[in-house]
């Protein structure tokens, strides 16, 4: 104890079978302490993946056809803007992955290592889903031809990876 009556605790390092293991503090004294640490890591990974996805899955592409240009009547100008936003389906998938992992640990994990593997696998799945959604969305908006926006062409949206919004304005 120090002068204020606070218990000071030293961190111990133990060695066994050639590996070092550090004491994690008060949380490690709880029976579920290591599981809570892995769950916290999964939640942080999911939160960071959601933020990265939300930032990188946003973009826009636009084009205007001038007066008398292709696709426009004489004297009018048509502007088309395609805006891409993050899809709610991906955020829902993140939540489903986390809740399924928690349920699997509660029902099936018989050891701490097994629970840790389930949470680690869920974290990897969350990161892969975020990466695939970002890549599909960015490739889609990058390789979408400009002509398909201003002509009467069919545009296939990358649902559920992104949520695009198409707006067309015509000015006389």
C-alpha positions, 0 to 999 in steps of 0.5 A, a space after each residue: 500500500 502507498 501513503 493514500 491507502 491504495 494497493 499497489 500490485 506488481 506485474 509478474 511474468 512467468 515462464 513455462 515451456 519456453 513461452 512468456 506470459 504476462 499478468 493482465 491485472 485485476 481482470 485476470 483474477 476473474 474466471 472469465 477474464 481472458 474471455 472478456 479480454 478477447 471479447 473486448 478485442 473483437 468489439 474494438 476490431 469490429 468498431 474500427 472495421 466499421 469506421 474504416 468501411 464507412 470512410 472508404 465506402 463513400 464516393 461520387 462520380 458525375 457528368 454533365 452533357 452540355 447544350 446540344 451534346 449527346 443525350 441532351 436536347 438542343 439548349 438543355 444541359 443534363 447532369 448526372 451524379 452517382 453517390 455511393 454510401 456505406 450499406 446498412 447491410 454490412 453494418 448488420 453483418 458486423 453485428 450478426 458476426 459478433 452476436 453469433 461469436 458470443 453465442 458460440 462461445 456461450 454454448 460450445 466453448 469448453 476451454 479458454 483457448 477454444 473461446 479465444 479461437 472463436 473470437 479471433 475467427 470472428 474478428 478476422 471475418 469482420 475485417 474480411 467482410 469490411 475489406 471485400 465491401 470496400 474493394 467491391 464498392 470502389 472498383 464498381 464506381 471506378 470502372 463504371 463507364 461515364 456514358 452509362 450515367 448520361 445515356 439510357 443504359 442499365 447500371 447494376 448496383 453493388 448491393 449489398 456492398 454499397 448503397 448508391 444514389 443516382 440523381 439526374 438534373 436537367 436545366 434549360 
